[in-house]
Amino acid sequence: MDKLNLTGFLMLFASVGTLVYQGVASMMFKGSWKMLTIANSIDEKNLAFINGISTQYIQNAANYIIQTPLFILFICIGVLCFILGMFVKT
């Protein structure tokens, strides 16, 4: 198995694990479904460098990525690894 395919499987497994964790956490605390994002996981002061990026397009892209739910991020990275694995032969 290629390293990129293995990484893709691990990313898809991580997305399923994240969804299961969110489901169990929402049942335990009887709250609404709270999406795990990078912004929720990391302190605000560690992400403050994004506001210092001079190019507005890159700043908007970085803000979009840190606000995306983690399971969607893991799925996208996993699919990207599978696609790259089809074209890159080692």
N, CA, C and O atoms as a GROMACS GRO file, in nm:
protein
  360
    1MET      N    1   0.085  -0.118   0.000
    1MET     CA    2   0.000   0.000   0.000
    1MET      C    3   0.089   0.124   0.000
    1MET      O    4   0.189   0.131   0.072
    2ASP      N    5   0.051   0.217  -0.080
    2ASP     CA    6   0.126   0.341  -0.094
    2ASP      C    7   0.108   0.428   0.031
    2ASP      O    8   0.007   0.419   0.100
    3LYS      N    9   0.206   0.511   0.059
    3LYS     CA   10   0.198   0.598   0.177
    3LYS      C   11   0.083   0.698   0.166
    3LYS      O   12   0.018   0.728   0.266
    4LEU      N   13   0.057   0.748   0.046
    4LEU     CA   14  -0.053   0.843   0.030
    4LEU      C   15  -0.189   0.775   0.053
    4LEU      O   16  -0.279   0.835   0.111
    5ASN      N   17  -0.202   0.652   0.007
    5ASN     CA   18  -0.326   0.580   0.030
    5ASN      C   19  -0.346   0.549   0.178
    5ASN      O   20  -0.457   0.558   0.230
    6LEU      N   21  -0.238   0.513   0.246
    6LEU     CA   22  -0.246   0.489   0.390
    6LEU      C   23  -0.285   0.617   0.464
    6LEU      O   24  -0.366   0.613   0.556
    7THR      N   25  -0.227   0.729   0.423
    7THR     CA   26  -0.262   0.857   0.484
    7THR      C   27  -0.409   0.890   0.458
    7THR      O   28  -0.477   0.943   0.547
    8GLY      N   29  -0.458   0.860   0.337
    8GLY     CA   30  -0.599   0.882   0.306
    8GLY      C   31  -0.690   0.800   0.394
    8GLY      O   32  -0.790   0.850   0.444
    9PHE      N   33  -0.656   0.671   0.414
    9PHE     CA   34  -0.736   0.587   0.503
    9PHE      C   35  -0.734   0.638   0.646
    9PHE      O   36  -0.837   0.639   0.713
   10LEU      N   37  -0.618   0.682   0.692
   10LEU     CA   38  -0.608   0.735   0.828
   10LEU      C   39  -0.691   0.864   0.845
   10LEU      O   40  -0.753   0.884   0.949
   11MET      N   41  -0.691   0.949   0.743
   11MET     CA   42  -0.770   1.072   0.750
   11MET      C   43  -0.920   1.040   0.751
   11MET      O   44  -0.996   1.104   0.824
   12LEU      N   45  -0.962   0.944   0.671
   12LEU     CA   46  -1.103   0.906   0.673
   12LEU      C   47  -1.140   0.841   0.805
   12LEU      O   48  -1.250   0.863   0.856
   13PHE      N   49  -1.050   0.762   0.861
   13PHE     CA   50  -1.073   0.704   0.993
   13PHE      C   51  -1.082   0.813   1.100
   13PHE      O   52  -1.164   0.805   1.191
   14ALA      N   53  -0.997   0.915   1.088
   14ALA     CA   54  -0.999   1.027   1.183
   14ALA      C   55  -1.131   1.104   1.172
   14ALA      O   56  -1.183   1.152   1.273
   15SER      N   57  -1.186   1.117   1.051
   15SER     CA   58  -1.314   1.187   1.036
   15SER      C   59  -1.427   1.109   1.102
   15SER      O   60  -1.514   1.168   1.165
   16VAL      N   61  -1.425   0.977   1.087
   16VAL     CA   62  -1.528   0.895   1.153
   16VAL      C   63  -1.511   0.904   1.305
   16VAL      O   64  -1.609   0.915   1.378
   17GLY      N   65  -1.386   0.899   1.351
   17GLY     CA   66  -1.361   0.912   1.495
   17GLY      C   67  -1.406   1.047   1.550
   17GLY      O   68  -1.458   1.054   1.661
   18THR      N   69  -1.387   1.151   1.474
   18THR     CA   70  -1.431   1.284   1.516
   18THR      C   71  -1.583   1.291   1.525
   18THR      O   72  -1.638   1.348   1.619
   19LEU      N   73  -1.651   1.233   1.426
   19LEU     CA   74  -1.798   1.232   1.429
   19LEU      C   75  -1.850   1.152   1.547
   19LEU      O   76  -1.946   1.193   1.612
   20VAL      N   77  -1.789   1.037   1.577
   20VAL     CA   78  -1.831   0.956   1.691
   20VAL      C   79  -1.807   1.033   1.820
   20VAL      O   80  -1.893   1.033   1.908
   21TYR      N   81  -1.693   1.098   1.832
   21TYR     CA   82  -1.662   1.177   1.952
   21TYR      C   83  -1.764   1.289   1.971
   21TYR      O   84  -1.811   1.313   2.082
   22GLN      N   85  -1.799   1.358   1.863
   22GLN     CA   86  -1.896   1.467   1.873
   22GLN      C   87  -2.034   1.413   1.912
   22GLN      O   88  -2.105   1.475   1.990
   23GLY      N   89  -2.070   1.297   1.858
   23GLY     CA   90  -2.199   1.238   1.893
   23GLY      C   91  -2.207   1.198   2.039
   23GLY      O   92  -2.306   1.224   2.106
   24VAL      N   93  -2.101   1.133   2.089
   24VAL     CA   94  -2.098   1.092   2.229
   24VAL      C   95  -2.097   1.213   2.321
   24VAL      O   96  -2.166   1.215   2.423
   25ALA      N   97  -2.019   1.315   2.285
   25ALA     CA   98  -2.013   1.436   2.368
   25ALA      C   99  -2.147   1.509   2.371
   25ALA      O  100  -2.185   1.562   2.475
   26SER      N  101  -2.219   1.510   2.259
   26SER     CA  102  -2.349   1.579   2.260
   26SER      C  103  -2.452   1.501   2.342
   26SER      O  104  -2.543   1.561   2.399
   27MET      N  105  -2.439   1.367   2.348
   27MET     CA  106  -2.531   1.289   2.431
   27MET      C  107  -2.498   1.303   2.579
   27MET      O  108  -2.587   1.302   2.664
   28MET      N  109  -2.369   1.316   2.611
   28MET     CA  110  -2.329   1.324   2.751
   28MET      C  111  -2.368   1.457   2.813
   28MET      O  112  -2.412   1.460   2.928
   29PHE      N  113  -2.353   1.565   2.742
   29PHE     CA  114  -2.377   1.696   2.798
   29PHE      C  115  -2.514   1.752   2.764
   29PHE      O  116  -2.545   1.866   2.801
   30LYS      N  117  -2.596   1.675   2.695
   30LYS     CA  118  -2.733   1.714   2.659
   30LYS      C  119  -2.739   1.852   2.597
   30LYS      O  120  -2.833   1.927   2.621
   31GLY      N  121  -2.641   1.884   2.520
   31GLY     CA  122  -2.639   2.011   2.451
   31GLY      C  123  -2.662   1.989   2.303
   31GLY      O  124  -2.676   1.876   2.256
   32SER      N  125  -2.666   2.095   2.234
   32SER     CA  126  -2.679   2.082   2.090
   32SER      C  127  -2.547   2.033   2.031
   32SER      O  128  -2.444   2.034   2.097
   33TRP      N  129  -2.552   1.992   1.908
   33TRP     CA  130  -2.434   1.941   1.839
   33TRP      C  131  -2.335   2.054   1.821
   33TRP      O  132  -2.365   2.152   1.752
   34LYS      N  133  -2.219   2.043   1.880
   34LYS     CA  134  -2.116   2.146   1.869
   34LYS      C  135  -2.008   2.098   1.775
   34LYS      O  136  -1.947   1.993   1.797
   35MET      N  137  -1.986   2.174   1.670
   35MET     CA  138  -1.886   2.136   1.572
   35MET      C  139  -1.745   2.163   1.625
   35MET      O  140  -1.717   2.272   1.674
   36LEU      N  141  -1.659   2.064   1.614
   36LEU     CA  142  -1.519   2.083   1.648
   36LEU      C  143  -1.448   2.147   1.530
   36LEU      O  144  -1.453   2.095   1.418
   37THR      N  145  -1.383   2.257   1.554
   37THR     CA  146  -1.305   2.325   1.452
   37THR      C  147  -1.165   2.352   1.508
   37THR      O  148  -1.140   2.334   1.627
   38ILE      N  149  -1.077   2.396   1.421
   38ILE     CA  150  -0.943   2.432   1.467
   38ILE      C  151  -0.952   2.554   1.560
   38ILE      O  152  -0.879   2.563   1.658
   39ALA      N  153  -1.043   2.646   1.528
   39ALA     CA  154  -1.058   2.766   1.611
   39ALA      C  155  -1.107   2.732   1.751
   39ALA      O  156  -1.071   2.799   1.848
   40ASN      N  157  -1.190   2.628   1.764
   40ASN     CA  158  -1.237   2.586   1.896
   40ASN      C  159  -1.130   2.512   1.973
   40ASN      O  160  -1.131   2.512   2.096
   41SER      N  161  -1.037   2.448   1.904
   41SER     CA  162  -0.938   2.364   1.968
   41SER      C  163  -0.813   2.440   2.012
   41SER      O  164  -0.746   2.401   2.108
   42ILE      N  165  -0.782   2.548   1.943
   42ILE     CA  166  -0.659   2.623   1.969
   42ILE      C  167  -0.696   2.759   2.027
   42ILE      O  168  -0.798   2.818   1.990
   43ASP      N  169  -0.613   2.808   2.117
   43ASP     CA  170  -0.638   2.936   2.181
   43ASP      C  171  -0.634   3.050   2.079
   43ASP      O  172  -0.562   3.044   1.979
   44GLU      N  173  -0.714   3.154   2.105
   44GLU     CA  174  -0.725   3.269   2.014
   44GLU      C  175  -0.590   3.338   1.991
   44GLU      O  176  -0.562   3.383   1.880
   45LYS      N  177  -0.508   3.348   2.096
   45LYS     CA  178  -0.382   3.420   2.080
   45LYS      C  179  -0.285   3.345   1.988
   45LYS      O  180  -0.197   3.407   1.929
   46ASN      N  181  -0.300   3.212   1.976
   46ASN     CA  182  -0.216   3.137   1.885
   46ASN      C  183  -0.260   3.152   1.740
   46ASN      O  184  -0.182   3.125   1.649
   47LEU      N  185  -0.383   3.194   1.717
   47LEU     CA  186  -0.433   3.215   1.582
   47LEU      C  187  -0.435   3.363   1.542
   47LEU      O  188  -0.486   3.397   1.436
   48ALA      N  189  -0.380   3.449   1.626
   48ALA     CA  190  -0.382   3.592   1.599
   48ALA      C  191  -0.295   3.631   1.480
   48ALA      O  192  -0.313   3.739   1.423
   49PHE      N  193  -0.202   3.546   1.443
   49PHE     CA  194  -0.114   3.578   1.330
   49PHE      C  195  -0.193   3.586   1.199
   49PHE      O  196  -0.148   3.649   1.103
   50ILE      N  197  -0.309   3.523   1.193
   50ILE     CA  198  -0.389   3.525   1.070
   50ILE      C  199  -0.435   3.667   1.038
   50ILE      O  200  -0.442   3.705   0.922
   51ASN      N  201  -0.466   3.744   1.140
   51ASN     CA  202  -0.508   3.883   1.117
   51ASN      C  203  -0.394   3.970   1.068
   51ASN      O  204  -0.418   4.079   1.016
   52GLY      N  205  -0.271   3.926   1.084
   52GLY     CA  206  -0.156   4.002   1.038
   52GLY      C  207  -0.114   3.972   0.894
   52GLY      O  208  -0.021   4.033   0.843
   53ILE      N  209  -0.183   3.879   0.830
   53ILE     CA  210  -0.150   3.846   0.691
   53ILE      C  211  -0.190   3.963   0.603
   53ILE      O  212  -0.302   4.013   0.613
   54SER      N  213  -0.099   4.006   0.517
   54SER     CA  214  -0.123   4.127   0.440
   54SER      C  215  -0.222   4.107   0.325
   54SER      O  216  -0.298   4.199   0.293
   55THR      N  217  -0.223   3.990   0.265
   55THR     CA  218  -0.312   3.966   0.152
   55THR      C  219  -0.449   3.922   0.204
   55THR      O  220  -0.460   3.823   0.276
   56GLN      N  221  -0.552   3.996   0.167
   56GLN     CA  222  -0.686   3.969   0.217
   56GLN      C  223  -0.738   3.833   0.170
   56GLN      O  224  -0.810   3.766   0.244
   57TYR      N  225  -0.702   3.794   0.049
   57TYR     CA  226  -0.748   3.666  -0.005
   57TYR      C  227  -0.695   3.549   0.077
   57TYR      O  228  -0.768   3.455   0.108
   58ILE      N  229  -0.567   3.554   0.113
   58ILE     CA  230  -0.506   3.448   0.193
   58ILE      C  231  -0.561   3.451   0.335
   58ILE      O  232  -0.581   3.346   0.396
   59GLN      N  233  -0.585   3.569   0.387
   59GLN     CA  234  -0.641   3.582   0.521
   59GLN      C  235  -0.782   3.522   0.526
   59GLN      O  236  -0.816   3.452   0.621
   60ASN      N  237  -0.864   3.549   0.425
   60ASN     CA  238  -0.998   3.492   0.420
   60ASN      C  239  -0.994   3.340   0.407
   60ASN      O  240  -1.074   3.269   0.468
   61ALA      N  241  -0.899   3.288   0.326
   61ALA     CA  242  -0.885   3.144   0.310
   61ALA      C  243  -0.843   3.078   0.441
   61ALA      O  244  -0.895   2.972   0.477
   62ALA      N  245  -0.751   3.139   0.512
   62ALA     CA  246  -0.706   3.084   0.640
   62ALA      C  247  -0.819   3.085   0.743
   62ALA      O  248  -0.835   2.989   0.818
   63ASN      N  249  -0.897   3.194   0.747
   63ASN     CA  250  -1.011   3.199   0.838
   63ASN      C  251  -1.116   3.095   0.803
   63ASN      O  252  -1.177   3.036   0.892
   64TYR      N  253  -1.136   3.071   0.674
   64TYR     CA  254  -1.232   2.969   0.632
   64TYR      C  255  -1.186   2.830   0.674
   64TYR      O  256  -1.267   2.748   0.718
   65ILE      N  257  -1.057   2.803   0.660
   65ILE     CA  258  -1.006   2.671   0.697
   65ILE      C  259  -1.016   2.647   0.847
   65ILE      O  260  -1.052   2.537   0.888
   66ILE      N  261  -0.986   2.747   0.929
   66ILE     CA  262  -0.992   2.724   1.073
   66ILE      C  263  -1.136   2.720   1.124
   66ILE      O  264  -1.159   2.672   1.235
   67GLN      N  265  -1.232   2.770   1.047
   67GLN     CA  266  -1.372   2.764   1.088
   67GLN      C  267  -1.445   2.641   1.033
   67GLN      O  268  -1.559   2.615   1.071
   68THR      N  269  -1.380   2.565   0.944
   68THR     CA  270  -1.440   2.444   0.887
   68THR      C  271  -1.440   2.333   0.992
   68THR      O  272  -1.340   2.316   1.062
   69PRO      N  273  -1.549   2.258   1.004
   69PRO     CA  274  -1.549   2.145   1.099
   69PRO      C  275  -1.438   2.046   1.068
   69PRO      O  276  -1.404   2.023   0.952
   70LEU      N  277  -1.383   1.987   1.175
   70LEU     CA  278  -1.267   1.900   1.159
   70LEU      C  279  -1.297   1.777   1.075
   70LEU      O  280  -1.211   1.733   0.998
   71PHE      N  281  -1.417   1.720   1.088
   71PHE     CA  282  -1.444   1.599   1.012
   71PHE      C  283  -1.448   1.628   0.862
   71PHE      O  284  -1.408   1.543   0.783
   72ILE      N  285  -1.494   1.744   0.822
   72ILE     CA  286  -1.494   1.780   0.680
   72ILE      C  287  -1.350   1.804   0.633
   72ILE      O  288  -1.314   1.765   0.522
   73LEU      N  289  -1.270   1.866   0.718
   73LEU     CA  290  -1.129   1.888   0.684
   73LEU      C  291  -1.057   1.755   0.666
   73LEU      O  292  -0.979   1.739   0.573
   74PHE      N  293  -1.082   1.658   0.756
   74PHE     CA  294  -1.020   1.527   0.746
   74PHE      C  295  -1.066   1.454   0.620
   74PHE      O  296  -0.984   1.388   0.554
   75ILE      N  297  -1.193   1.463   0.585
   75ILE     CA  298  -1.243   1.398   0.465
   75ILE      C  299  -1.178   1.458   0.341
   75ILE      O  300  -1.136   1.385   0.252
   76CYS      N  301  -1.169   1.590   0.335
   76CYS     CA  302  -1.108   1.656   0.218
   76CYS      C  303  -0.961   1.619   0.204
   76CYS      O  304  -0.914   1.594   0.093
   77ILE      N  305  -0.888   1.614   0.314
   77ILE     CA  306  -0.747   1.578   0.308
   77ILE      C  307  -0.733   1.431   0.266
   77ILE      O  308  -0.644   1.398   0.188
   78GLY      N  309  -0.820   1.344   0.318
   78GLY     CA  310  -0.815   1.203   0.280
   78GLY      C  311  -0.842   1.181   0.133
   78GLY      O  312  -0.772   1.104   0.068
   79VAL      N  313  -0.944   1.248   0.079
   79VAL     CA  314  -0.975   1.235  -0.064
   79VAL      C  315  -0.862   1.291  -0.148
   79VAL      O  316  -0.827   1.234  -0.252
   80LEU      N  317  -0.804   1.402  -0.105
   80LEU     CA  318  -0.690   1.459  -0.177
   80LEU      C  319  -0.572   1.362  -0.179
   80LEU      O  320  -0.503   1.350  -0.280
   81CYS      N  321  -0.548   1.293  -0.068
   81CYS     CA  322  -0.440   1.194  -0.064
   81CYS      C  323  -0.469   1.078  -0.158
   81CYS      O  324  -0.377   1.029  -0.224
   82PHE      N  325  -0.594   1.033  -0.166
   82PHE     CA  326  -0.629   0.926  -0.259
   82PHE      C  327  -0.607   0.970  -0.404
   82PHE      O  328  -0.554   0.894  -0.485
   83ILE      N  329  -0.648   1.091  -0.436
   83ILE     CA  330  -0.632   1.141  -0.573
   83ILE      C  331  -0.483   1.155  -0.607
   83ILE      O  332  -0.440   1.116  -0.715
   84LEU      N  333  -0.405   1.210  -0.514
   84LEU     CA  334  -0.262   1.221  -0.539
   84LEU      C  335  -0.197   1.084  -0.549
   84LEU      O  336  -0.102   1.066  -0.626
   85GLY      N  337  -0.246   0.987  -0.473
   85GLY     CA  338  -0.193   0.851  -0.477
   85GLY      C  339  -0.215   0.784  -0.611
   85GLY      O  340  -0.138   0.696  -0.650
   86MET      N  341  -0.320   0.824  -0.682
   86MET     CA  342  -0.345   0.765  -0.814
   86MET      C  343  -0.243   0.814  -0.916
   86MET      O  344  -0.207   0.741  -1.009
   87PHE      N  345  -0.196   0.938  -0.900
   87PHE     CA  346  -0.108   0.997  -1.000
   87PHE      C  347   0.040   0.985  -0.964
   87PHE      O  348   0.125   0.987  -1.053
   88VAL      N  349   0.070   0.974  -0.838
   88VAL     CA  350   0.210   0.966  -0.795
   88VAL      C  351   0.241   0.819  -0.766
   88VAL      O  352   0.181   0.758  -0.679
   89LYS      N  353   0.335   0.766  -0.840
   89LYS     CA  354   0.378   0.627  -0.819
   89LYS      C  355   0.518   0.627  -0.762
   89LYS      O  356   0.608   0.692  -0.815
   90THR      N  357   0.536   0.553  -0.652
   90THR     CA  358   0.669   0.549  -0.591
   90THR      C  359   0.729   0.412  -0.608
   90THR      O  360   0.841   0.388  -0.563
   0.00000   0.00000   0.00000
